[in-house]
Amino acid sequence: MVVVRQKVVVKKDGQIELNSPELLEGATAEVIVLIEATAKAPSLESLLGKASGNFGSRAEADEHIRKERDTWIS
């Protein structure tokens, strides 16, 4: 078994190109792609109010939770 390891840049439409003299024409190869993380995931707080039906701020969410808790006690 021959192992070929290269870093490549993903091209338009998710295409990658791998060139190596070890790759013989007509041979069967298994390809595993490991994508490096390039962007930091957004914080949960930054997502507040972004989707339909969500709260626009932390204060609005806290107020709603307080009101819900009050109904449990009543």
PyMOL CGO cylinders between C-alpha atoms (Angstrom):
from pymol import cmd
from pymol.cgo import CYLINDER

trace = [
    CYLINDER, 0.00, 0.00, 0.00, 1.29, 3.46, -0.94, 0.3, 1, 1, 1, 1, 1, 1,
    CYLINDER, 1.29, 3.46, -0.94, 0.33, 6.50, 1.14, 0.3, 1, 1, 1, 1, 1, 1,
    CYLINDER, 0.33, 6.50, 1.14, 0.22, 9.95, -0.45, 0.3, 1, 1, 1, 1, 1, 1,
    CYLINDER, 0.22, 9.95, -0.45, -0.29, 12.94, 1.82, 0.3, 1, 1, 1, 1, 1, 1,
    CYLINDER, -0.29, 12.94, 1.82, -0.67, 16.46, 0.44, 0.3, 1, 1, 1, 1, 1, 1,
    CYLINDER, -0.67, 16.46, 0.44, -2.19, 19.74, 1.52, 0.3, 1, 1, 1, 1, 1, 1,
    CYLINDER, -2.19, 19.74, 1.52, -4.42, 21.20, -1.17, 0.3, 1, 1, 1, 1, 1, 1,
    CYLINDER, -4.42, 21.20, -1.17, -6.77, 24.16, -1.51, 0.3, 1, 1, 1, 1, 1, 1,
    CYLINDER, -6.77, 24.16, -1.51, -10.42, 23.41, -2.19, 0.3, 1, 1, 1, 1, 1, 1,
    CYLINDER, -10.42, 23.41, -2.19, -11.43, 24.89, -5.53, 0.3, 1, 1, 1, 1, 1, 1,
    CYLINDER, -11.43, 24.89, -5.53, -14.76, 26.15, -6.82, 0.3, 1, 1, 1, 1, 1, 1,
    CYLINDER, -14.76, 26.15, -6.82, -17.70, 23.80, -6.23, 0.3, 1, 1, 1, 1, 1, 1,
    CYLINDER, -17.70, 23.80, -6.23, -15.76, 21.83, -3.61, 0.3, 1, 1, 1, 1, 1, 1,
    CYLINDER, -15.76, 21.83, -3.61, -13.26, 20.30, -6.01, 0.3, 1, 1, 1, 1, 1, 1,
    CYLINDER, -13.26, 20.30, -6.01, -9.76, 19.24, -5.00, 0.3, 1, 1, 1, 1, 1, 1,
    CYLINDER, -9.76, 19.24, -5.00, -6.88, 18.17, -7.22, 0.3, 1, 1, 1, 1, 1, 1,
    CYLINDER, -6.88, 18.17, -7.22, -4.24, 15.66, -6.21, 0.3, 1, 1, 1, 1, 1, 1,
    CYLINDER, -4.24, 15.66, -6.21, -1.19, 15.02, -8.39, 0.3, 1, 1, 1, 1, 1, 1,
    CYLINDER, -1.19, 15.02, -8.39, 1.52, 12.54, -7.50, 0.3, 1, 1, 1, 1, 1, 1,
    CYLINDER, 1.52, 12.54, -7.50, 3.81, 10.20, -9.47, 0.3, 1, 1, 1, 1, 1, 1,
    CYLINDER, 3.81, 10.20, -9.47, 2.81, 7.42, -7.03, 0.3, 1, 1, 1, 1, 1, 1,
    CYLINDER, 2.81, 7.42, -7.03, -0.74, 7.54, -8.41, 0.3, 1, 1, 1, 1, 1, 1,
    CYLINDER, -0.74, 7.54, -8.41, -0.75, 5.09, -11.30, 0.3, 1, 1, 1, 1, 1, 1,
    CYLINDER, -0.75, 5.09, -11.30, -3.35, 5.43, -14.03, 0.3, 1, 1, 1, 1, 1, 1,
    CYLINDER, -3.35, 5.43, -14.03, -6.19, 2.94, -13.60, 0.3, 1, 1, 1, 1, 1, 1,
    CYLINDER, -6.19, 2.94, -13.60, -5.35, 2.12, -9.96, 0.3, 1, 1, 1, 1, 1, 1,
    CYLINDER, -5.35, 2.12, -9.96, -8.11, 2.20, -7.37, 0.3, 1, 1, 1, 1, 1, 1,
    CYLINDER, -8.11, 2.20, -7.37, -7.56, 4.64, -4.48, 0.3, 1, 1, 1, 1, 1, 1,
    CYLINDER, -7.56, 4.64, -4.48, -9.41, 5.43, -1.29, 0.3, 1, 1, 1, 1, 1, 1,
    CYLINDER, -9.41, 5.43, -1.29, -9.59, 9.16, -0.55, 0.3, 1, 1, 1, 1, 1, 1,
    CYLINDER, -9.59, 9.16, -0.55, -10.16, 10.63, 2.91, 0.3, 1, 1, 1, 1, 1, 1,
    CYLINDER, -10.16, 10.63, 2.91, -10.43, 14.42, 3.18, 0.3, 1, 1, 1, 1, 1, 1,
    CYLINDER, -10.43, 14.42, 3.18, -9.64, 16.19, 6.47, 0.3, 1, 1, 1, 1, 1, 1,
    CYLINDER, -9.64, 16.19, 6.47, -10.78, 19.83, 6.41, 0.3, 1, 1, 1, 1, 1, 1,
    CYLINDER, -10.78, 19.83, 6.41, -8.92, 22.25, 8.66, 0.3, 1, 1, 1, 1, 1, 1,
    CYLINDER, -8.92, 22.25, 8.66, -11.08, 24.50, 10.80, 0.3, 1, 1, 1, 1, 1, 1,
    CYLINDER, -11.08, 24.50, 10.80, -10.66, 28.03, 9.48, 0.3, 1, 1, 1, 1, 1, 1,
    CYLINDER, -10.66, 28.03, 9.48, -13.32, 30.01, 11.31, 0.3, 1, 1, 1, 1, 1, 1,
    CYLINDER, -13.32, 30.01, 11.31, -14.16, 30.25, 14.97, 0.3, 1, 1, 1, 1, 1, 1,
    CYLINDER, -14.16, 30.25, 14.97, -17.68, 29.08, 15.75, 0.3, 1, 1, 1, 1, 1, 1,
    CYLINDER, -17.68, 29.08, 15.75, -20.01, 31.94, 16.74, 0.3, 1, 1, 1, 1, 1, 1,
    CYLINDER, -20.01, 31.94, 16.74, -20.84, 32.32, 20.41, 0.3, 1, 1, 1, 1, 1, 1,
    CYLINDER, -20.84, 32.32, 20.41, -24.33, 31.33, 21.48, 0.3, 1, 1, 1, 1, 1, 1,
    CYLINDER, -24.33, 31.33, 21.48, -24.93, 34.88, 22.68, 0.3, 1, 1, 1, 1, 1, 1,
    CYLINDER, -24.93, 34.88, 22.68, -24.17, 36.27, 19.21, 0.3, 1, 1, 1, 1, 1, 1,
    CYLINDER, -24.17, 36.27, 19.21, -26.97, 34.09, 17.81, 0.3, 1, 1, 1, 1, 1, 1,
    CYLINDER, -26.97, 34.09, 17.81, -29.67, 35.58, 20.04, 0.3, 1, 1, 1, 1, 1, 1,
    CYLINDER, -29.67, 35.58, 20.04, -32.46, 37.07, 17.93, 0.3, 1, 1, 1, 1, 1, 1,
    CYLINDER, -32.46, 37.07, 17.93, -31.06, 35.81, 14.62, 0.3, 1, 1, 1, 1, 1, 1,
    CYLINDER, -31.06, 35.81, 14.62, -33.79, 33.28, 13.85, 0.3, 1, 1, 1, 1, 1, 1,
    CYLINDER, -33.79, 33.28, 13.85, -37.52, 33.80, 13.58, 0.3, 1, 1, 1, 1, 1, 1,
    CYLINDER, -37.52, 33.80, 13.58, -39.27, 33.65, 16.96, 0.3, 1, 1, 1, 1, 1, 1,
    CYLINDER, -39.27, 33.65, 16.96, -36.12, 34.15, 19.04, 0.3, 1, 1, 1, 1, 1, 1,
    CYLINDER, -36.12, 34.15, 19.04, -35.37, 36.83, 21.60, 0.3, 1, 1, 1, 1, 1, 1,
    CYLINDER, -35.37, 36.83, 21.60, -33.53, 39.94, 20.42, 0.3, 1, 1, 1, 1, 1, 1,
    CYLINDER, -33.53, 39.94, 20.42, -31.44, 40.30, 23.54, 0.3, 1, 1, 1, 1, 1, 1,
    CYLINDER, -31.44, 40.30, 23.54, -30.31, 38.55, 26.68, 0.3, 1, 1, 1, 1, 1, 1,
    CYLINDER, -30.31, 38.55, 26.68, -32.62, 40.82, 28.71, 0.3, 1, 1, 1, 1, 1, 1,
    CYLINDER, -32.62, 40.82, 28.71, -35.66, 39.74, 26.69, 0.3, 1, 1, 1, 1, 1, 1,
    CYLINDER, -35.66, 39.74, 26.69, -34.78, 36.07, 27.16, 0.3, 1, 1, 1, 1, 1, 1,
    CYLINDER, -34.78, 36.07, 27.16, -34.24, 36.56, 30.92, 0.3, 1, 1, 1, 1, 1, 1,
    CYLINDER, -34.24, 36.56, 30.92, -37.59, 38.36, 31.24, 0.3, 1, 1, 1, 1, 1, 1,
    CYLINDER, -37.59, 38.36, 31.24, -39.40, 35.55, 29.42, 0.3, 1, 1, 1, 1, 1, 1,
    CYLINDER, -39.40, 35.55, 29.42, -37.76, 32.91, 31.64, 0.3, 1, 1, 1, 1, 1, 1,
    CYLINDER, -37.76, 32.91, 31.64, -38.67, 34.85, 34.80, 0.3, 1, 1, 1, 1, 1, 1,
    CYLINDER, -38.67, 34.85, 34.80, -42.31, 35.06, 33.68, 0.3, 1, 1, 1, 1, 1, 1,
    CYLINDER, -42.31, 35.06, 33.68, -42.36, 31.34, 32.91, 0.3, 1, 1, 1, 1, 1, 1,
    CYLINDER, -42.36, 31.34, 32.91, -40.92, 30.51, 36.33, 0.3, 1, 1, 1, 1, 1, 1,
    CYLINDER, -40.92, 30.51, 36.33, -43.53, 32.72, 37.97, 0.3, 1, 1, 1, 1, 1, 1,
    CYLINDER, -43.53, 32.72, 37.97, -46.29, 30.66, 36.34, 0.3, 1, 1, 1, 1, 1, 1,
    CYLINDER, -46.29, 30.66, 36.34, -44.84, 27.49, 37.89, 0.3, 1, 1, 1, 1, 1, 1,
    CYLINDER, -44.84, 27.49, 37.89, -45.20, 28.93, 41.38, 0.3, 1, 1, 1, 1, 1, 1,
    CYLINDER, -45.20, 28.93, 41.38, -48.75, 30.26, 40.91, 0.3, 1, 1, 1, 1, 1, 1,
]
cmd.load_cgo(trace, "trace")
